[in-house]
Each structure stands twice: as structure tokens, then as C-alpha cells.
Amino acid sequence: MSAETLNLTLRVWRQKNAADQGRFVEYKAEGITVHCSFLEMLDIVNERLQDRGEEPIAFDHDCREGICGMCSLVINGTPHGPRRGVTVCQLHMRWFKDGDVITVEPWRAEAFPPIRDLVVNRGALDRIVQAGGFVSVRTGGAPDGNAVAVSKTEADLSMDAASCIGCGACVAACKNASAMLFLGAQVSKYKHLPQGDPERERRIVQMIAAHDAAGFGACTNYTECEAVCPKQIPVRVIAESYREYMRALCKGRAPGVKEAAAGGGAG
């Protein structure tokens, strides 16, 4: 066998639908070039399955450029696989060895119900954003770049948080299936900009309530979320979100704060 190719054994989670119990099925992935990405390797396996008249493995993918966050796979127990700061679609087979046994699973969390095989419904993350992860004030036309003064430090903190791609790896890695790293990133990107001030209190309280209602667990500072985040969002954003939450409850002046606070908390 060429040093440029690998013979692998895949243990892949197969599940027909949410009602199916599901199971691991073993497949041989032979003659895989080391230049393939992990998703391209799965494409090859699926082509071979279809040639044999078997059902291909269902998995999420879209841009395959590390931008969209769709490639949601747990590889050998780690969301997005063994390389830090890398999404599955950017994980290349050269990081594996010939003869490796690779276990591939979906994100596992109560808030992410299974759809089929490696595909789960991550709509709960969308509901958190819909609850308050936006700016609805009328800003008019685009202002001059220097019209609103924002320090570089604050702008950098906002941009760091805004790099979150919403993949859900933080949830899949957390023992509590908490989405607080994701939520914190949505809060932090507005906290450091003046455009986020008008809805500041309402935003955090409503997003926390949506987080809890979706079935995500509480954050207890395991920090696995930061370790597996492909964009390396720091756990600092979680601390910021808790400070924002306490600030909102203490002020109690934003529309909907008292009502939302009565219906849910920060775990």
C-alpha cells in the first residue's frame, strides 16, 4: 500500500429516525488518500455503499470551508475530531494512521433530537438567537465608519465572539449539554458595541430563558466547550453573560425582564 493511502475501519452510528434505537455499524474504508478531508472520505464510503445497493450514511455538510458549522460529527469521542481549532470539513486524513479504527457519532444532547444517522436537529440554537441575539433598533443608513467611537479593545472582543459559527460542538462536549458558550458568544458580540445597549437587559434574560426551555443544561465550568470549539471562543464570554444576566435582574427595567426571569434562570 502507498504511503499516500490509508486502510481504515469505521464504526458509524446508524439510526433510521428518532424512534429507532440506533446502533454502530462497521465499514471498511480502504485506499483512502491522505489528502482527503474527513467528509470527502465519507463521500467515498457512501459512493461504495450506493454501488452495492446499500443506504448511504446521512451526515450534515454545506460550505466545507470551516465557515457554516454544519459538519457536526463526534470523532473518537471528540466533537470535530482530534485537531484543535479545526472543523470536521477541514480535518484531513493525514492526521490518521493506516489501520486506525475510527468511531463516528452525532452530537448527543437532549436539545438536539436525532433525525437520521449522524444528523440531529440543532434548531434549539436558532431559538436562542431568535429570543434576543439580534439588534432591532432602527439605525438608518450605514453611518460613516468613524461616526460611532468604538475602541479597538472593545471591537476585538466583539469580533472574537462573533466568530462563533453555531456548530454546537460546545454542547456535544459538555457533560451537562450546556449551550452557554454559544449563548455567551451571541451576548458578547453585542455587549462590546454601542448598538447593543438599547436591548441589553432584555436580550440576556430572554436568551437565558430560551436556553433553559430548550433543555440545555447549566454551565458548571468544565471548560470542555472551549477546548473543542473550532473557532476557539474563550469561556470568558460565559462569565460575561452571567454578569449581564445579574445586571439585568438587578435593574429589572427592560421590557420582558421580570416575566422572562420568572420563567427561567441561568441553570
DAGICOR-V577905 format. One record per residue. N is the residue number from 1. RES is the residue in one letter. SS is DSSP state (alpha for helix, beta for strand, coil for the rest). Layout:
BEGIN
n:N res:RES ss:SS
n:N res:RES ss:SS
END
This chain:
BEGIN
n:1 res:M ss:coil
n:2 res:S ss:coil
n:3 res:A ss:coil
n:4 res:E ss:coil
n:5 res:T ss:beta
n:6 res:L ss:beta
n:7 res:N ss:beta
n:8 res:L ss:beta
n:9 res:T ss:beta
n:10 res:L ss:beta
n:11 res:R ss:beta
n:12 res:V ss:beta
n:13 res:W ss:beta
n:14 res:R ss:beta
n:15 res:Q ss:coil
n:16 res:K ss:coil
n:17 res:N ss:coil
n:18 res:A ss:coil
n:19 res:A ss:coil
n:20 res:D ss:coil
n:21 res:Q ss:coil
n:22 res:G ss:coil
n:23 res:R ss:beta
n:24 res:F ss:beta
n:25 res:V ss:beta
n:26 res:E ss:beta
n:27 res:Y ss:beta
n:28 res:K ss:beta
n:29 res:A ss:beta
n:30 res:E ss:beta
n:31 res:G ss:beta
n:32 res:I ss:beta
n:33 res:T ss:beta
n:34 res:V ss:coil
n:35 res:H ss:coil
n:36 res:C ss:coil
n:37 res:S ss:beta
n:38 res:F ss:alpha
n:39 res:L ss:alpha
n:40 res:E ss:alpha
n:41 res:M ss:alpha
n:42 res:L ss:alpha
n:43 res:D ss:alpha
n:44 res:I ss:alpha
n:45 res:V ss:alpha
n:46 res:N ss:alpha
n:47 res:E ss:alpha
n:48 res:R ss:alpha
n:49 res:L ss:alpha
n:50 res:Q ss:alpha
n:51 res:D ss:alpha
n:52 res:R ss:coil
n:53 res:G ss:coil
n:54 res:E ss:coil
n:55 res:E ss:coil
n:56 res:P ss:coil
n:57 res:I ss:coil
n:58 res:A ss:coil
n:59 res:F ss:coil
n:60 res:D ss:coil
n:61 res:H ss:coil
n:62 res:D ss:coil
n:63 res:C ss:coil
n:64 res:R ss:coil
n:65 res:E ss:coil
n:66 res:G ss:coil
n:67 res:I ss:coil
n:68 res:C ss:coil
n:69 res:G ss:coil
n:70 res:M ss:coil
n:71 res:C ss:coil
n:72 res:S ss:coil
n:73 res:L ss:coil
n:74 res:V ss:beta
n:75 res:I ss:beta
n:76 res:N ss:coil
n:77 res:G ss:coil
n:78 res:T ss:beta
n:79 res:P ss:beta
n:80 res:H ss:coil
n:81 res:G ss:coil
n:82 res:P ss:coil
n:83 res:R ss:coil
n:84 res:R ss:coil
n:85 res:G ss:coil
n:86 res:V ss:coil
n:87 res:T ss:coil
n:88 res:V ss:alpha
n:89 res:C ss:alpha
n:90 res:Q ss:alpha
n:91 res:L ss:coil
n:92 res:H ss:beta
n:93 res:M ss:alpha
n:94 res:R ss:alpha
n:95 res:W ss:alpha
n:96 res:F ss:coil
n:97 res:K ss:coil
n:98 res:D ss:coil
n:99 res:G ss:coil
n:100 res:D ss:coil
n:101 res:V ss:beta
n:102 res:I ss:beta
n:103 res:T ss:beta
n:104 res:V ss:beta
n:105 res:E ss:beta
n:106 res:P ss:coil
n:107 res:W ss:coil
n:108 res:R ss:coil
n:109 res:A ss:beta
n:110 res:E ss:coil
n:111 res:A ss:coil
n:112 res:F ss:beta
n:113 res:P ss:coil
n:114 res:P ss:beta
n:115 res:I ss:beta
n:116 res:R ss:beta
n:117 res:D ss:coil
n:118 res:L ss:coil
n:119 res:V ss:beta
n:120 res:V ss:beta
n:121 res:N ss:coil
n:122 res:R ss:coil
n:123 res:G ss:alpha
n:124 res:A ss:alpha
n:125 res:L ss:alpha
n:126 res:D ss:alpha
n:127 res:R ss:alpha
n:128 res:I ss:alpha
n:129 res:V ss:alpha
n:130 res:Q ss:alpha
n:131 res:A ss:alpha
n:132 res:G ss:alpha
n:133 res:G ss:coil
n:134 res:F ss:coil
n:135 res:V ss:coil
n:136 res:S ss:coil
n:137 res:V ss:coil
n:138 res:R ss:coil
n:139 res:T ss:coil
n:140 res:G ss:coil
n:141 res:G ss:coil
n:142 res:A ss:coil
n:143 res:P ss:coil
n:144 res:D ss:coil
n:145 res:G ss:coil
n:146 res:N ss:coil
n:147 res:A ss:coil
n:148 res:V ss:coil
n:149 res:A ss:coil
n:150 res:V ss:coil
n:151 res:S ss:coil
n:152 res:K ss:alpha
n:153 res:T ss:alpha
n:154 res:E ss:alpha
n:155 res:A ss:alpha
n:156 res:D ss:alpha
n:157 res:L ss:alpha
n:158 res:S ss:alpha
n:159 res:M ss:alpha
n:160 res:D ss:alpha
n:161 res:A ss:alpha
n:162 res:A ss:alpha
n:163 res:S ss:coil
n:164 res:C ss:coil
n:165 res:I ss:coil
n:166 res:G ss:coil
n:167 res:C ss:coil
n:168 res:G ss:coil
n:169 res:A ss:alpha
n:170 res:C ss:alpha
n:171 res:V ss:alpha
n:172 res:A ss:alpha
n:173 res:A ss:alpha
n:174 res:C ss:coil
n:175 res:K ss:coil
n:176 res:N ss:coil
n:177 res:A ss:coil
n:178 res:S ss:coil
n:179 res:A ss:coil
n:180 res:M ss:alpha
n:181 res:L ss:alpha
n:182 res:F ss:alpha
n:183 res:L ss:alpha
n:184 res:G ss:alpha
n:185 res:A ss:alpha
n:186 res:Q ss:alpha
n:187 res:V ss:alpha
n:188 res:S ss:alpha
n:189 res:K ss:alpha
n:190 res:Y ss:alpha
n:191 res:K ss:alpha
n:192 res:H ss:coil
n:193 res:L ss:coil
n:194 res:P ss:alpha
n:195 res:Q ss:alpha
n:196 res:G ss:alpha
n:197 res:D ss:coil
n:198 res:P ss:coil
n:199 res:E ss:coil
n:200 res:R ss:alpha
n:201 res:E ss:alpha
n:202 res:R ss:alpha
n:203 res:R ss:alpha
n:204 res:I ss:alpha
n:205 res:V ss:alpha
n:206 res:Q ss:alpha
n:207 res:M ss:alpha
n:208 res:I ss:alpha
n:209 res:A ss:alpha
n:210 res:A ss:alpha
n:211 res:H ss:alpha
n:212 res:D ss:alpha
n:213 res:A ss:alpha
n:214 res:A ss:coil
n:215 res:G ss:coil
n:216 res:F ss:coil
n:217 res:G ss:coil
n:218 res:A ss:coil
n:219 res:C ss:coil
n:220 res:T ss:coil
n:221 res:N ss:coil
n:222 res:Y ss:coil
n:223 res:T ss:coil
n:224 res:E ss:alpha
n:225 res:C ss:alpha
n:226 res:E ss:alpha
n:227 res:A ss:alpha
n:228 res:V ss:alpha
n:229 res:C ss:coil
n:230 res:P ss:coil
n:231 res:K ss:coil
n:232 res:Q ss:coil
n:233 res:I ss:coil
n:234 res:P ss:coil
n:235 res:V ss:coil
n:236 res:R ss:alpha
n:237 res:V ss:alpha
n:238 res:I ss:alpha
n:239 res:A ss:alpha
n:240 res:E ss:alpha
n:241 res:S ss:alpha
n:242 res:Y ss:alpha
n:243 res:R ss:alpha
n:244 res:E ss:alpha
n:245 res:Y ss:alpha
n:246 res:M ss:alpha
n:247 res:R ss:alpha
n:248 res:A ss:alpha
n:249 res:L ss:alpha
n:250 res:C ss:alpha
n:251 res:K ss:alpha
n:252 res:G ss:coil
n:253 res:R ss:coil
n:254 res:A ss:coil
n:255 res:P ss:coil
n:256 res:G ss:coil
n:257 res:V ss:alpha
n:258 res:K ss:alpha
n:259 res:E ss:alpha
n:260 res:A ss:alpha
n:261 res:A ss:alpha
n:262 res:A ss:alpha
n:263 res:G ss:alpha
n:264 res:G ss:coil
n:265 res:G ss:coil
n:266 res:A ss:coil
n:267 res:G ss:coil
END
